[in-house]
Amino acid sequence: MFATLLARQGIAETGEVANLLGIYAVATSEVHNEEGMILGCWAAMIRDIAEQQRIAVRG
């Protein structure tokens, strides 16, 4: 939800948020694997949303 809100306000694209969260997930998994996996799943879900938004815009 926060990624969509950021994109709607023109602050950051949804795909960019997904990529950054994915990087954070990898770094987090070095210390806490379970937390990193959760963040990685969230990043993947946001990436899917970003792809669906791109498809919708193309028509």
Buried (B, 14 or more C-beta within 10 A) or exposed (E): EEBBEBBEEEEBBBBBBBBBBBEBBEEBBEEEEEEBEBBBEBBBEBBEBBEEBEEEEEE
